[in-house]
Amino acid sequence: MRAVTQHRYGGPEVLGLEAVARPVPKPDEVLIEVHAVDIASGDVRVMRGEPKLMRLFFGLRRPRVPTVGRDVAGVVAAVGADVTRFAVGDRVCGETAQGGWAEYAVLPERFAVPIPDGLPFADAATLPVSGGTAVQGLRLAGIDPMGGPGEARPRLLVIGASGGVGGFAVQLASAAGCEVVGVCSPSKSEHVLALGAQRTLDRGTAWPAAEPAGSYDAVFDLGGGQSLGELARLVRRGGTVVLSAGGGDGLLGPIPRLLGATLRNPFTPARLKPLAAGRDTAILEDLLGRLAAGGIRPMIDRVMPLSEAAHAVETYLAGGVRGKLVLAAR
Ligand SMILES: NC(=O)c1ccc[n+]([C@@H]2O[C@H](COP(=O)([O-])OP(=O)(O)OC[C@H]3O[C@@H](n4cnc5c(N)ncnc54)[C@H](OP(=O)(O)O)[C@@H]3O)[C@@H](O)[C@H]2O)c1
């Protein structure tokens, strides 16, 4: 099969298209003929091997698994001996551990979810990490994104609202009755407003100082550019700041910031909560249903062929993407 591979860490230039052996599913895995696979911020971080701390898990000198990519959508091509819920020909999506930017990928059965009839593979591929993280972040902020609008209208600030996680957070929180403000580049303001935000703040300005203290019930930080003090000032007493941004330095990444939040918590009237989102198939199933029913939008900026993965990552890194970039593997 063809796969996008890298044999060293670095920028898009380390990516190449190679013929490699098709993976063989373990007893509890399904083999997926990949039709679409997402490009997410985490994939690019693994490609670069940054922060360097992550190399302890992904390979010290070079990537242990040469193909990145996690959110796959496609058709079951083979099943392991213990698989009971899926059969060859089923349309499924889910988050693999790695190996997604390829024509075939394996996925443990317990992480695979059926794709509703009629829903395009590319749309489904945008959901597992980005949609799942958005839901888990909103829950941490005390907002139930799966419930209908309640009486209260929580005021939510989403920093990084034009990206994958941020865009789903804006859509889901708006549908749940929140008053959402998004921080983004001015060129992406229209996109964020169309997702349901009431207004946007220009990321390039000194917006935190211009917002009155205590303006929000919750802040979902996906940007990482503001200090913890600045973020805490924005929420009311007892309000929540969800910290999800990867940022930080090239060695330790966000870890010092997340530790700082834990240390700071007893001394601040805001609650600072680091988010570590995990694979959750109940969330994914719910989101796929909403996507199929038109309750949320996939926000696909463009779909590019797998063979153009390096160019797609360059495009992503150039910062012009609204929502999601997806690779088509067939
Ligand atoms: N904790 C977890 O479990 C978890 C899981 C998934 C993702 N994440 C993290 O969540 C963040 C967002 O992920 P994503 O997949 O949504 O990324 P993405 O699709 O690349 O979107 C990020 C968006 O943030 C904006 N941005 C970047 N730097 C910013 C800053 N300093 N201030 C404000 N906005 C900024 C950019 O939009 P503009 O051009 O409009 O500014 C970009 O569209 C990443 O840091 C990622 O590592 C965490």
The ligand as an SDF file (V2000), in Angstrom:
LIG
                    3D

 48 52  0  0  0  0  0  0  0  0999 V2000
   -5.5580   18.7840   25.6960 N   0  0  0  0  0  0  0  0  0  0  0  0
   -5.9210   17.9500   24.7530 C   0  0  0  0  0  0  0  0  0  0  0  0
   -6.2850   16.8460   25.0340 O   0  0  0  0  0  0  0  0  0  0  0  0
   -5.8950   18.4350   23.3210 C   0  0  0  0  0  0  0  0  0  0  0  0
   -6.4730   17.6930   22.2930 C   0  0  0  0  0  0  0  0  0  0  0  0
   -6.4750   18.2150   20.9810 C   0  0  0  0  0  0  0  0  0  0  0  0
   -5.8710   19.4390   20.7430 C   0  0  0  0  0  0  0  0  0  0  0  0
   -5.2760   20.1030   21.7780 N   0  0  0  0  0  0  0  0  0  0  0  0
   -4.6180   21.4020   21.5830 C   0  0  0  0  0  0  0  0  0  0  0  0
   -5.6080   22.3390   21.2270 O   0  0  0  0  0  0  0  0  0  0  0  0
   -5.0380   23.3290   20.4020 C   0  0  0  0  0  0  0  0  0  0  0  0
   -5.9250   23.5380   19.1830 C   0  0  0  0  0  0  0  0  0  0  0  0
   -5.9580   22.3420   18.4410 O   0  0  0  0  0  0  0  0  0  0  0  0
   -6.6230   22.3060   17.0100 P   0  0  0  0  0  0  0  0  0  0  0  0
   -6.4930   20.9190   16.5390 O   0  0  0  0  0  0  0  0  0  0  0  0
   -7.9250   22.9520   17.0490 O   0  0  0  0  0  0  0  0  0  0  0  0
   -5.6090   23.2050   16.2090 O   0  0  0  0  0  0  0  0  0  0  0  0
   -5.8360   23.9850   14.8460 P   0  0  0  0  0  0  0  0  0  0  0  0
   -6.8890   23.3370   14.0490 O   0  0  0  0  0  0  0  0  0  0  0  0
   -4.4930   24.1720   14.2900 O   0  0  0  0  0  0  0  0  0  0  0  0
   -6.4050   25.3850   15.2980 O   0  0  0  0  0  0  0  0  0  0  0  0
   -5.7290   26.2230   16.1540 C   0  0  0  0  0  0  0  0  0  0  0  0
   -6.2460   27.6240   15.8920 C   0  0  0  0  0  0  0  0  0  0  0  0
   -5.7810   28.4420   16.9280 O   0  0  0  0  0  0  0  0  0  0  0  0
   -5.4610   29.7110   16.4160 C   0  0  0  0  0  0  0  0  0  0  0  0
   -4.3090   30.1330   17.1930 N   0  0  0  0  0  0  0  0  0  0  0  0
   -3.0650   29.6590   17.1300 C   0  0  0  0  0  0  0  0  0  0  0  0
   -2.3110   30.2810   18.0430 N   0  0  0  0  0  0  0  0  0  0  0  0
   -3.1300   31.1550   18.7020 C   0  0  0  0  0  0  0  0  0  0  0  0
   -2.9460   32.0920   19.7420 C   0  0  0  0  0  0  0  0  0  0  0  0
   -1.7530   32.2790   20.3000 N   0  0  0  0  0  0  0  0  0  0  0  0
   -4.0070   32.8200   20.1760 N   0  0  0  0  0  0  0  0  0  0  0  0
   -5.2130   32.6470   19.6130 C   0  0  0  0  0  0  0  0  0  0  0  0
   -5.4410   31.7930   18.6150 N   0  0  0  0  0  0  0  0  0  0  0  0
   -4.4030   31.0480   18.1620 C   0  0  0  0  0  0  0  0  0  0  0  0
   -5.3250   29.5970   14.9110 C   0  0  0  0  0  0  0  0  0  0  0  0
   -6.3260   30.3920   14.3060 O   0  0  0  0  0  0  0  0  0  0  0  0
   -6.2070   31.9240   13.9220 P   0  0  0  0  0  0  0  0  0  0  0  0
   -5.3550   32.0260   12.6970 O   0  0  0  0  0  0  0  0  0  0  0  0
   -7.6300   32.3310   13.6740 O   0  0  0  0  0  0  0  0  0  0  0  0
   -5.6390   32.6180   15.1010 O   0  0  0  0  0  0  0  0  0  0  0  0
   -5.7350   28.1770   14.5930 C   0  0  0  0  0  0  0  0  0  0  0  0
   -6.8010   28.1340   13.6650 O   0  0  0  0  0  0  0  0  0  0  0  0
   -3.6300   22.8550   20.0460 C   0  0  0  0  0  0  0  0  0  0  0  0
   -2.7020   23.5510   20.8400 O   0  0  0  0  0  0  0  0  0  0  0  0
   -3.6330   21.3910   20.4410 C   0  0  0  0  0  0  0  0  0  0  0  0
   -2.3770   20.9510   20.8320 O   0  0  0  0  0  0  0  0  0  0  0  0
   -5.2840   19.6290   23.0450 C   0  0  0  0  0  0  0  0  0  0  0  0
  1  2  1  0
  2  3  2  0
  2  4  1  0
  4  5  1  0
  4 48  2  0
  5  6  2  0
  6  7  1  0
  7  8  2  0
  8  9  1  0
  8 48  1  0
  9 10  1  0
  9 46  1  0
 10 11  1  0
 11 12  1  0
 11 44  1  0
 12 13  1  0
 13 14  1  0
 14 15  2  0
 14 16  1  0
 14 17  1  0
 17 18  1  0
 18 19  2  0
 18 20  1  0
 18 21  1  0
 21 22  1  0
 22 23  1  0
 23 24  1  0
 23 42  1  0
 24 25  1  0
 25 26  1  0
 25 36  1  0
 26 27  1  0
 26 35  1  0
 27 28  2  0
 28 29  1  0
 29 30  1  0
 29 35  2  0
 30 31  1  0
 30 32  2  0
 32 33  1  0
 33 34  2  0
 34 35  1  0
 36 37  1  0
 36 42  1  0
 37 38  1  0
 38 39  2  0
 38 40  1  0
 38 41  1  0
 42 43  1  0
 44 45  1  0
 44 46  1  0
 46 47  1  0
M  CHG  2   8   1  16  -1
M  END
$$$$
